[in-house]
Amino acid sequence: MSATTAGLLVRAATGDDARAFALLAELSEALAVSLDLRRTLPFALQRIADYMEAEAASLFLLDEETAELECKLCIGPIDLRGLRLRRDQGIVGHSLTDKAVIIVADASSDPRVYKRVDEQTGFVTRSLVCVPLTTAKGTIGVLELINKRSGEPFDATDAGILRLLAAPTAMAISNARLANDLVEQQRLKREFDLARRLQKLLLPKRRRAGFPLLAVNLPAHEISGDFYDYFDLPDGRIGFVVGDVAGKGLDAALLMTRAASLLRWAGKDGLAPGEWLRRANEELCQTTHGGRFVCAVVGYYTRATGDVVMAGAGFPPALFYQAGTFAEYRSDGPPLGIVVGQDFHETRLRLGDGALYFFSDGVTDVRKGEGRLGQDGVRALIEHYADASPEVRLRAMISELRQLRLVDDTTLLLLEETRARAAVLLLRQAFPAEAERLRAMRADLRLALDRAGVPADLRDRLVLAVDEACCNIIRHAYAGGSGDIVLSLHRDGDVLEFELRDDAPGVDPERVTPRDLAECRAGGLGVNFIDALMDGWRLQPRAGGVGNVLRMWKRCPAAEETA
């Protein structure tokens, strides 16, 4: 606090200038109870000008985008609203830049004074005082008074009073901006939530077991620019689409919604894939602007013959895996929405007992250490889980991708006919949902894992994970009620699958998530342990709203492969 301001406080405390404190209290209260600055700031500026007996007053705020000061509000004979000054222009600019109170007793002799307004309007600036508006985040503007009505110049006492009155003004502006930012964030959140719900509605529902197409989409942010679709045609063919919209945010999401609907509409006409993309491209070229475009691959699968026909537009190469070897099918055409009149090449192949993978560039761009996963990483991932069933394989691959760093929306679509597999049942038992029954469950599960050749250290951690899951079912699902738990353990190739079924009231899967480890409280880490140990897990309520099914899986090569 300056000596001048301290002196003012002393005088005010002794009654010499009690009006200053009264005005300070009045302004502080008025500015604190209202976030509508359009109403309160003019009142505050007028009261300050009247108290200081100034002919004119103005409020300049810093525009962070242009680094200029703009007059937002003024009192007096000249309307300065909209006037913009650089940070090095006028006493206002110097007050902001130097973060200092500046008094000019004789404006005519001070070269720093901005004289263009006087020249253009005929108003004569004799004396002025400027005070920066300072907040915790820095200086946001300047409060300026021009010409005392008495004709005397402004002095240090005037500057001290103005500095006191500027404090609640700066705080009110800062609080209002924070409130506006919060309102804007809430509005954007509502819009993102709506866009996310619309996107989920556009994705096809999962089909019954045995359907040859499986897909998953992982948004890198709140909403996704990736999409996929599959649908049946009257002639028995299955149409499929995978797409990736350039860009992020709400604009990309809206284009994704439009592109997904357009491609589904064109595909349901049964057009050849090349014509299918050509028609969608013509429409997007006419209506898409701002450098936006859509990468996509479309095609049909005929189950009776195993034939696949497809065409791509700027999409990453599809990978066909069969009998330990890969074949790559590139998208020859450019992305949709760029080149009018473009033709798209079609590719044909016989699926047989192979697996056809489509994936957006978010998969290859996943960060693994200092580098990217890349095409080689994707191939290694496919080979790693090749022996698992399609659904288990896709879940396991996604689980590994989640453990790395996603930098873009990630979508995987797998086309493969389900083959008869010898999924071996290793254990199945039902027991009451009571804590004292878990000891016997642990012993039986440990024995089953021993027989399956699971290494002892992994065996014990798997038993602990299942035990934690059972404890959660008893404690949270049944919540003191009675019922049974059914435990099943299968080996599907290299993957161990654990399943826990109960008859408790349905649990919302969205509420069962790993706890933030930064929280300092005991207990509640069972989900974290399961999430860290297992390659993946999924909780879903059973039909009818009664009962839940928890599935967990962990890759563990058979004993003969680890020897």
C-alpha positions in Angstrom: 0.0 0.0 0.0 1.4 3.4 -0.9 1.9 6.2 1.6 -0.8 8.2 -0.1 -3.4 5.5 0.2 -2.4 4.8 3.8 -2.8 8.5 4.5 -6.3 8.4 2.9 -7.3 5.5 5.1 -6.1 7.3 8.2 -8.1 10.4 7.2 -11.2 8.4 6.4 -10.9 6.5 9.7 -10.9 9.9 11.6 -13.9 11.1 9.7 -12.1 13.5 7.3 -13.1 11.5 4.3 -15.7 9.1 5.5 -17.5 9.5 2.2 -14.7 7.6 0.5 -15.3 4.6 2.6 -19.1 4.9 2.2 -18.7 5.0 -1.6 -16.3 2.0 -1.5 -18.8 0.0 0.5 -21.6 1.0 -1.8 -19.7 0.0 -4.9 -18.4 -3.2 -3.4 -21.9 -4.3 -2.4 -23.5 -3.3 -5.8 -20.8 -5.1 -7.8 -20.7 -8.2 -5.6 -24.4 -9.0 -5.7 -24.8 -8.8 -9.5 -23.1 -10.5 -12.4 -24.9 -8.3 -14.9 -22.1 -5.8 -15.5 -24.1 -4.0 -18.2 -26.3 -2.6 -15.4 -23.9 -2.3 -12.5 -20.7 -1.0 -14.2 -22.4 2.2 -15.7 -23.8 2.9 -12.2 -20.3 2.3 -10.6 -18.5 4.5 -13.2 -21.0 7.3 -12.8 -20.7 7.2 -9.0 -16.9 7.3 -9.2 -17.0 10.3 -11.6 -19.5 12.1 -9.5 -17.5 11.5 -6.3 -14.2 12.5 -7.9 -15.9 15.5 -9.6 -14.6 14.5 -13.0 -15.9 15.8 -16.3 -15.4 12.4 -17.9 -14.5 8.8 -17.0 -13.8 5.7 -19.1 -13.2 2.0 -18.6 -10.8 0.3 -21.0 -10.5 -3.6 -21.0 -7.7 -5.6 -22.6 -8.6 -7.7 -25.6 -6.3 -10.8 -25.2 -6.6 -11.8 -28.8 -5.4 -8.5 -30.3 -3.5 -7.2 -27.2 -5.3 -3.9 -27.6 -7.2 -1.8 -25.1 -10.9 -1.2 -26.0 -13.1 1.4 -24.4 -16.1 -0.5 -23.1 -17.8 2.2 -21.1 -17.5 6.0 -20.7 -19.2 8.9 -18.9 -19.0 12.5 -20.2 -19.6 14.7 -23.2 -17.6 12.4 -25.6 -18.6 8.8 -26.5 -15.3 6.9 -26.7 -16.9 3.4 -26.7 -15.2 1.2 -29.2 -12.0 3.2 -29.2 -9.0 0.9 -29.4 -5.5 1.7 -28.3 -2.3 -0.2 -28.5 -0.5 -1.1 -25.3 2.0 1.7 -26.0 -0.6 4.4 -26.9 -1.8 7.0 -24.5 -1.7 7.3 -20.7 -4.1 4.3 -20.7 -1.7 2.1 -22.5 1.3 3.1 -20.3 -0.8 2.5 -17.1 -1.6 -1.0 -18.3 1.9 -1.9 -19.5 3.7 -0.4 -16.4 1.0 -1.6 -14.0 1.2 1.8 -12.4 -1.1 4.7 -11.4 -0.3 7.7 -13.6 -1.2 11.3 -12.9 -1.0 13.9 -15.6 -1.3 17.4 -14.3 -0.9 19.2 -17.7 -2.0 17.0 -20.6 -0.9 19.6 -23.2 2.7 19.2 -22.3 2.9 15.4 -21.8 3.9 13.6 -25.1 2.3 10.3 -23.8 -1.2 11.7 -23.9 -3.3 10.4 -26.9 -4.5 13.7 -28.5 -6.4 12.4 -31.5 -9.7 12.4 -29.8 -9.3 16.0 -28.8 -8.4 16.9 -32.3 -11.4 15.2 -33.8 -14.0 16.3 -31.3 -12.8 19.6 -29.9 -12.8 18.4 -26.4 -9.9 19.7 -24.3 -8.1 17.3 -22.0 -6.4 19.3 -19.2 -5.6 16.7 -16.6 -6.1 13.0 -16.1 -5.4 10.1 -13.9 -5.3 6.4 -14.8 -5.4 3.3 -12.5 -4.8 -0.3 -13.7 -7.5 -2.9 -13.0 -5.5 -5.7 -11.5 -6.7 -9.3 -10.6 -4.9 -12.5 -9.5 -4.5 -13.3 -13.2 -2.9 -10.0 -14.1 -3.9 -6.6 -15.4 -7.2 -6.7 -17.3 -7.8 -3.0 -18.0 -7.6 0.6 -17.0 -9.9 3.1 -15.2 -9.4 6.7 -16.4 -10.7 10.0 -15.1 -10.4 13.2 -17.2 -10.5 16.9 -16.0 -11.7 17.9 -12.5 -14.7 20.2 -12.7 -13.0 22.7 -10.5 -10.3 23.1 -13.1 -7.6 21.9 -10.7 -5.3 19.1 -11.8 -5.6 15.6 -10.3 -3.2 14.9 -7.5 -1.9 12.0 -5.4 -4.9 12.0 -3.1 -7.2 11.7 -6.1 -5.1 8.8 -7.4 -5.2 7.0 -4.0 -9.0 7.3 -3.8 -9.4 6.1 -7.4 -7.0 3.1 -6.7 -9.3 2.1 -3.8 -12.4 2.3 -6.0 -10.8 0.4 -8.8 -10.3 -2.7 -6.7 -13.9 -3.9 -6.4 -14.4 -2.9 -10.1 -11.6 -5.2 -11.2 -12.9 -8.0 -8.9 -16.4 -7.7 -10.3 -15.2 -7.9 -13.9 -13.1 -10.9 -13.1 -15.9 -12.7 -11.3 -18.3 -12.0 -14.1 -15.9 -13.3 -16.7 -15.4 -16.5 -14.6 -19.2 -16.9 -14.4 -19.6 -16.4 -18.1 -16.9 -18.9 -18.8 -18.7 -21.4 -16.5 -22.0 -20.8 -18.3 -20.2 -21.3 -21.7 -18.6 -24.5 -20.5 -21.9 -25.8 -19.3 -23.5 -24.9 -22.6 -20.7 -26.7 -24.5 -21.0 -29.7 -22.2 -24.7 -29.9 -23.0 -24.0 -29.7 -26.7 -21.2 -32.3 -26.5 -23.5 -34.6 -24.4 -26.2 -34.3 -27.0 -23.7 -34.9 -29.9 -22.4 -37.9 -28.0 -25.9 -39.4 -27.6 -26.7 -38.8 -31.2 -23.5 -40.5 -32.3 -24.3 -43.6 -30.1 -27.7 -43.8 -31.7 -26.1 -43.8 -35.1 -23.9 -46.8 -34.3 -25.6 -50.2 -35.1 -26.8 -52.4 -32.3 -24.7 -55.5 -31.5 -26.1 -58.6 -33.3 -26.6 -62.1 -31.9 -23.7 -64.5 -31.4 -22.3 -65.7 -34.8 -22.8 -62.4 -36.7 -19.6 -62.0 -38.8 -19.1 -58.3 -38.1 -17.8 -56.9 -34.8 -16.8 -53.2 -34.2 -15.8 -50.9 -31.5 -15.2 -47.1 -31.3 -13.1 -45.3 -28.7 -13.3 -41.5 -28.8 -10.1 -39.8 -27.9 -12.1 -36.8 -26.5 -15.7 -36.1 -25.6 -17.1 -36.9 -29.0 -15.8 -39.0 -31.9 -15.1 -38.2 -35.5 -15.0 -41.9 -36.3 -18.0 -44.0 -37.2 -18.9 -47.5 -38.4 -22.1 -49.2 -39.6 -23.4 -52.5 -40.9 -26.8 -53.5 -42.2 -28.7 -56.2 -44.1 -29.8 -56.0 -47.7 -32.9 -57.9 -49.0 -30.7 -60.1 -51.2 -28.8 -61.5 -48.2 -25.7 -59.4 -48.4 -24.4 -57.5 -45.4 -23.3 -53.9 -46.0 -20.6 -52.3 -43.9 -19.0 -48.8 -43.5 -16.1 -47.5 -41.5 -15.3 -43.7 -41.6 -13.1 -41.1 -40.1 -13.8 -37.3 -40.3 -10.9 -34.9 -40.5 -10.7 -32.6 -37.5 -11.9 -32.5 -33.9 -14.7 -31.0 -31.9 -18.3 -30.3 -32.5 -17.9 -29.4 -36.2 -16.3 -32.7 -36.9 -19.0 -34.5 -35.0 -21.7 -32.8 -37.0 -20.0 -33.8 -40.3 -19.6 -37.3 -38.9 -23.3 -37.5 -38.3 -24.1 -36.3 -41.8 -21.5 -38.5 -43.5 -22.6 -41.6 -41.6 -26.3 -41.0 -42.5 -25.4 -40.3 -46.1 -23.2 -43.5 -46.5 -25.9 -45.6 -44.9 -28.6 -44.2 -47.2 -26.4 -44.8 -50.3 -25.4 -48.3 -49.2 -28.9 -49.4 -48.6 -29.6 -48.9 -52.3 -27.3 -51.8 -53.0 -25.0 -49.7 -55.2 -21.7 -51.2 -56.2 -19.0 -49.9 -53.6 -17.3 -47.7 -56.2 -20.6 -46.0 -57.2 -21.6 -46.0 -53.5 -18.6 -43.8 -52.7 -18.9 -41.7 -55.9 -22.5 -40.7 -55.0 -21.5 -39.8 -51.4 -18.5 -37.9 -52.6 -20.6 -35.8 -55.0 -22.9 -34.8 -52.2 -20.1 -34.0 -49.7 -18.2 -31.9 -52.3 -21.2 -29.7 -52.6 -21.9 -29.2 -49.0 -18.6 -29.6 -47.1 -16.4 -26.6 -46.6 -13.5 -25.3 -44.6 -11.1 -28.1 -45.6 -13.2 -30.8 -44.0 -13.2 -34.3 -45.6 -14.1 -37.8 -44.8 -12.0 -41.0 -45.1 -14.1 -44.1 -45.5 -14.2 -47.7 -46.7 -17.5 -49.4 -47.7 -18.3 -52.8 -48.9 -20.6 -55.9 -49.0 -20.1 -59.4 -47.6 -22.1 -62.4 -49.0 -22.2 -65.1 -46.4 -23.4 -67.8 -48.8 -20.2 -67.5 -50.9 -17.8 -65.8 -48.5 -17.2 -63.0 -51.1 -16.2 -59.5 -50.1 -16.3 -56.5 -52.4 -15.2 -53.1 -51.1 -13.8 -49.7 -52.1 -11.9 -47.1 -50.1 -11.5 -43.3 -50.0 -8.4 -42.3 -48.2 -8.8 -44.9 -45.5 -5.9 -46.8 -44.0 -5.2 -50.2 -45.6 -7.4 -53.1 -44.6 -5.5 -56.2 -43.3 -6.5 -59.7 -44.2 -5.1 -62.4 -41.9 -5.2 -66.0 -42.8 -3.1 -69.0 -41.7 -0.4 -66.8 -40.2 0.0 -64.5 -43.2 -1.1 -61.0 -44.0 -2.4 -59.4 -47.2 -2.9 -55.6 -47.4 -5.7 -53.9 -49.4 -5.2 -50.2 -49.9 -7.8 -47.5 -50.5 -6.9 -46.1 -53.9 -9.3 -43.2 -54.0 -8.9 -39.8 -52.3 -11.0 -38.8 -49.2 -14.6 -37.8 -49.8 -15.5 -34.2 -50.1 -12.4 -33.0 -52.0 -12.4 -33.9 -55.7 -15.6 -33.8 -57.7 -16.2 -36.5 -60.3 -13.8 -39.0 -58.7 -14.0 -42.7 -59.4 -13.2 -45.3 -56.8 -11.6 -48.7 -57.4 -13.2 -51.9 -56.1 -11.4 -54.8 -54.6 -12.7 -58.4 -54.3 -11.6 -61.2 -52.0 -12.8 -64.5 -50.6 -13.0 -64.4 -46.8 -12.9 -68.2 -46.2 -11.5 -68.9 -42.7 -9.6 -65.6 -42.7 -10.2 -62.4 -40.8 -10.5 -58.9 -42.4 -9.6 -55.9 -40.2 -10.5 -52.3 -40.9 -9.1 -49.6 -38.5 -8.9 -45.8 -38.5 -5.6 -44.1 -38.3 -6.2 -43.6 -34.6 -5.1 -47.2 -34.1 -1.7 -46.8 -35.8 -1.2 -43.4 -34.2 -1.6 -44.8 -30.7 1.6 -43.8 -28.8 3.8 -46.6 -27.5 6.7 -45.1 -25.6 8.3 -42.5 -27.7 6.9 -43.8 -31.0 3.7 -44.9 -32.7 2.1 -48.3 -32.8 2.2 -48.2 -36.6 1.2 -50.9 -39.1 3.8 -53.3 -37.7 2.4 -52.9 -34.2 -1.2 -53.5 -35.4 0.0 -56.7 -37.2 1.8 -57.9 -34.0 -1.4 -57.2 -32.0 -3.5 -59.3 -34.4 -1.1 -62.2 -34.4 -0.9 -62.0 -30.6 -4.6 -62.8 -30.1 -5.2 -64.8 -33.3 -6.2 -67.9 -31.5 -9.0 -66.3 -29.5 -12.6 -66.1 -30.7 -13.5 -62.9 -32.6 -15.3 -61.2 -29.7 -12.6 -62.0 -27.1 -9.9 -61.1 -29.6 -11.4 -57.7 -30.3 -11.9 -56.9 -26.6 -8.4 -57.9 -25.8 -6.9 -55.8 -28.6 -8.9 -52.8 -27.5 -7.9 -53.4 -23.9 -4.2 -53.2 -24.9 -4.8 -50.0 -26.9 -6.4 -48.5 -23.9 -3.3 -49.1 -21.8 -1.3 -47.1 -24.4 -1.9 -43.4 -25.1 -4.8 -42.6 -27.5 -4.2 -39.4 -29.5 -7.0 -39.8 -32.0 -10.4 -41.4 -32.2 -9.9 -45.2 -32.6 -12.2 -47.5 -34.5 -11.8 -51.2 -35.3 -14.1 -53.3 -37.4 -13.6 -57.1 -37.8 -15.1 -59.2 -40.5 -14.8 -62.9 -39.7 -17.0 -65.9 -39.7 -17.2 -67.6 -36.3 -15.5 -70.9 -36.3 -16.3 -73.8 -34.2 -13.9 -73.7 -31.3 -13.1 -76.0 -28.4 -13.7 -73.5 -25.7 -12.9 -75.6 -22.7 -14.9 -75.3 -19.5 -12.4 -75.4 -16.6 -14.7 -74.7 -13.7 -18.4 -74.0 -13.0 -19.8 -73.6 -9.5 -22.6 -71.9 -7.8 -22.5 -70.7 -4.2 -24.5 -68.4 -1.9 -23.4 -64.7 -1.9 -21.9 -64.9 1.6 -18.4 -63.9 2.6 -17.7 -67.2 4.4 -18.3 -69.1 1.2 -15.4 -67.4 -0.6 -12.7 -69.5 0.9 -14.0 -72.7 -0.7 -14.4 -70.8 -4.0 -10.8 -69.6 -3.9 -9.5 -73.1 -3.3 -11.5 -74.6 -6.2 -10.5 -71.8 -8.6 -6.8 -72.1 -7.6 -7.0 -75.9 -8.3 -8.6 -75.3 -11.7 -6.0 -72.8 -12.7 -3.2 -75.1 -11.6 -4.7 -77.8 -13.8 -4.7 -75.3 -16.7 -1.0 -74.8 -16.2 -1.3 -71.1 -15.1 2.0 -69.9 -13.4 1.7 -69.7 -9.7 2.2 -65.9 -9.4 -0.4 -65.2 -12.0 -2.7 -67.8 -10.6 -2.7 -66.1 -7.2 -3.4 -62.7 -8.7 -6.3 -64.1 -10.8 -7.8 -65.7 -7.7 -7.5 -62.4 -5.8 -9.2 -60.5 -8.7 -12.1 -63.0 -8.8 -12.4 -62.8 -5.0 -12.5 -59.0 -5.1 -15.2 -59.1 -7.7 -17.2 -61.5 -5.6 -16.8 -59.3 -2.6 -18.1 -56.3 -4.6 -21.2 -58.4 -5.7 -21.9 -59.3 -2.0 -21.3 -55.8 -0.7 -22.7 -53.6 -3.4 -25.0 -55.6 -5.7 -26.8 -57.7 -3.1 -26.2 -55.1 -0.4 -27.2 -57.3 2.5 -29.7 -59.3 0.5 -29.5 -63.0 -0.3 -28.8 -64.8 -3.5 -26.3 -66.9 -5.4 -23.2 -66.3 -7.4 -22.3 -68.5 -10.4 -18.6 -68.7 -11.4 -17.6 -70.0 -14.8 -14.0 -70.3 -16.1 -13.3 -71.2 -19.8 -10.1 -71.4 -21.8 -10.6 -70.1 -25.4 -7.3 -70.6 -27.1 -4.8 -68.5 -25.2 -7.4 -66.6 -23.3 -8.9 -67.4 -19.9 -12.4 -66.1 -19.5 -14.0 -65.6 -16.1 -17.7 -65.1 -15.8 -19.7 -64.1 -12.6 -23.4 -64.1 -12.7 -25.8 -63.0 -9.9 -29.5 -62.4 -9.3 -29.1 -59.0 -7.6 -30.8 -55.8 -8.8 -29.3 -54.5 -12.1 -26.2 -52.3 -11.6 -25.5 -49.4 -13.9 -22.1 -50.3 -15.6 -21.2 -46.6 -16.0 -21.0 -46.3 -12.2 -18.5 -49.1 -11.9 -15.1 -47.5 -12.7 -11.6 -47.6 -11.3 -11.2 -45.1 -8.4 -9.0 -42.1 -8.6 -5.9 -43.2 -6.8 -5.3 -39.6 -5.7 -8.2 -39.9 -3.3 -6.9 -40.5 0.2 -9.2 -43.0 1.7 -9.1 -46.7 2.6 -10.7 -49.5 0.6 -12.5 -49.4 -2.7 -9.6 -50.5 -4.9 -11.0 -53.8 -6.1 -12.0 -52.4 -9.5 -8.5 -50.8 -9.8 -6.9 -54.2 -9.2 -9.1 -55.9 -11.7 -8.5 -53.2 -14.3 -4.8 -53.4 -13.9 -4.5 -57.2 -13.9 -7.0 -58.3 -16.5 -6.7 -57.7 -20.3 -10.3 -56.5 -20.2 -13.6 -56.7 -18.4 -17.2 -55.9 -19.0 -20.2 -55.6 -16.7 -23.7 -55.7 -18.0 -27.2 -56.1 -16.5 -29.1 -59.2 -17.4 -32.4 -58.9 -19.4 -35.3 -57.8 -17.3 -33.3 -55.6 -14.9 -32.6 -58.4 -12.4 -29.1 -59.9 -12.3 -25.7 -58.9 -13.6 -23.0 -60.6 -15.6 -19.3 -59.7 -15.1 -16.9 -61.0 -17.7 -13.1 -60.8 -17.3 -10.4 -62.1 -19.6 -6.7 -62.6 -19.5 -4.3 -63.9 -22.1 -2.4 -66.9 -20.7 -0.7 -69.3 -23.2 -1.3 -72.9 -22.6 1.3 -74.8 -20.6 2.8 -76.6 -23.6 3.4 -73.2 -25.3 5.2 -71.7 -22.4 7.5 -74.7 -21.8 
